[in-house]
Amino acid sequence: MTGNIHLHWYLPTNGDSRGLTGSGNDSHIVEFSGGFRPPTLAYLGDVARAAEAQQFHAVLTPTGTWCEDAWIATAALSRETTRLKFLVAFRPGLISPTLVAHQAATFQRMTDGRLLLNVVTGGDRFEQARFGDHLDHDARYERTAEFLSVVRGVTSAHADRPFSFKGKHYDIREASIDTGSHGLPPVFFGGASPAAQDVAVAHADVYLVWGRPPAVEAETIRTLKARAAAGGRSLRFGVRLHVISRDTEDEAWAVADKLLGWLSPDRVRKAQELLAKSESIGQSQMSALNAGREGLPTSARALEIHPGLWAGYGLVRGGAGTALVGSHAQVADLIETYHHAGFDHFILSGQPHLEEAWHFGEGAAAILRARGLLAPISS
């Protein structure tokens, strides 16, 4: 039996550590020397090779001013690996859609088809402003819809039948991009607002969410899948989660306790104040998982919002704020539960990413593989 679960890992291009954010922001709270691992090509190569050895399908490379550029980093890392795919995140409003199509086609030819696209519209107006982008929330998603229309249009066109597009945000004239035998890579896309879901239904291949309890997301999956089908499209679903997978349940929760113990109330307060400024609906959903809590609990279990789903990451980290915590079998069971809810793609991470790739790969992933639930590695 061959399943359809695709496991992906995370590439820490902002650096790595043993703390909850996984970046240099943690190095001052972890009580040992050398706690921060800079995102050098050597270290990122180690993480990528670990992900490849543990048979992850791809690694997600984030985007933003706080990390290395995803296109350049993954192009370099493609030479450090042999078959691992790269889920490259980028912001559509900051680059020409024709140029992205050209970059994608080149990447595919140079790596023999090892690119996946992660379109990140952006929910933080302050970061968008750093790039000179001042559109409001819904206008950014309107632009993303046009962007993806152009990307699909120019890659479907031929030199003798070029593609033109006239919209509110783009005016593209007689363009065509030859994608060769690989075609346009699958488009991964996230966003919890109605404007974002409209884009997903019309343009995405895989719709991404941050990990709330499976039953909460199941209704969203049913609704969006039906909307896509009504438009003659199919839509798959992915979830972004952290993971603490160990030989026993007690061992895993002891790790979560340690991570929680490195936080201070002041650190949490400052992080929550910053996250509250985000325009992202998804970020609001993550923050709501810890709403109403005062101070820091003494036990990580106090932040368990569903059996084996821990909201501790969201105390200080933006974006994905939950983790799968438990024995390898328990983590595998919970991934299977998410799969039954409608998720095929799981983008996972753990701090530090090098060691955790092996913990998860030799544990929960091996169990899922033995159950016949993982998709073929070449798919």
Sequence and secondary structure as in RCSB ss.txt:
>XXXX:A:sequence
MTGNIHLHWYLPTNGDSRGLTGSGNDSHIVEFSGGFRPPTLAYLGDVARAAEAQQFHAVLTPTGTWCEDAWIATA
ALSRETTRLKFLVAFRPGLISPTLVAHQAATFQRMTDGRLLLNVVTGGDRFEQARFGDHLDHDARYERTAEFLSV
VRGVTSAHADRPFSFKGKHYDIREASIDTGSHGLPPVFFGGASPAAQDVAVAHADVYLVWGRPPAVEAETIRTLK
ARAAAGGRSLRFGVRLHVISRDTEDEAWAVADKLLGWLSPDRVRKAQELLAKSESIGQSQMSALNAGREGLPTSA
RALEIHPGLWAGYGLVRGGAGTALVGSHAQVADLIETYHHAGFDHFILSGQPHLEEAWHFGEGAAAILRARGLLA
PISS
>XXXX:A:secstr
    BEEEEE  TT B SSSS SGGGTTTSSSTT  B   HHHHHHHHHHHHHTT SEEEE  STTS  HHHHHH
HHTTT SS EEEEEE GGGS HHHHHHHHHHHHHHHTS EEEEE   S HHHHHHTT    HHHHHHHHHHHHHH
HHHHHH BTTB EEEE SS EEEEE    TTT S  EEEE  SHHHHHHHHHH SEEEEE   HHHHHHHHHHHH
HHHHHTT   EEEEEEEEEEESSHHHHHHHHHHHHHT  HHHHHHHHHHHTT   HHHHHHHHTTTT  S  SSG
GGGEEETTEE GGGGT SS   EEEEEHHHHHHHHHHHHHHT  EEEEE SSHHHHHHHHHHTHHHHHHHTT B 
 TT 
